[in-house]
Amino acid sequence: MGNFFSLNSDGTGKPLYFNAELRRQCREGSLQYNPDGHIFIVDYFGYKGEVEDKLNKYEYNPLTQVFKIVQLNTTDDSKEIELFCRGLDLKDCRSRANNKTDC
């Protein structure tokens, strides 16, 4: 399970993540996923079996601006994904009661 903000990529710079609307659905229970679990992210986007093992895993903390490569399983697109993370508009994020940020 990842930390806020977790995302995956396919090695081409395409980020796979739970946006604000999907996260809201998770909070409300209409989606049964952990929005910051790498396995949940890839499952939601339809990557199953061996294919999911070929995706990269990343984490980004928008508060500290720390970008972390969790695991590279295909072409290294970390520069593109880091730029994507740093460009995220997080004004729709809000704090939850347990002090974790949710987007």
Buried (B, 14 or more C-beta within 10 A) or exposed (E): EBEBBBBBBBBEBBBBBBEBEBBBBBEEEEBEBBBBBBBBBBEBBEBEEEEBEEBBBBBBBBEEEEBBEBEBBEEEBBEBBBEBBEEBEEEEBEEEEEEEBBB
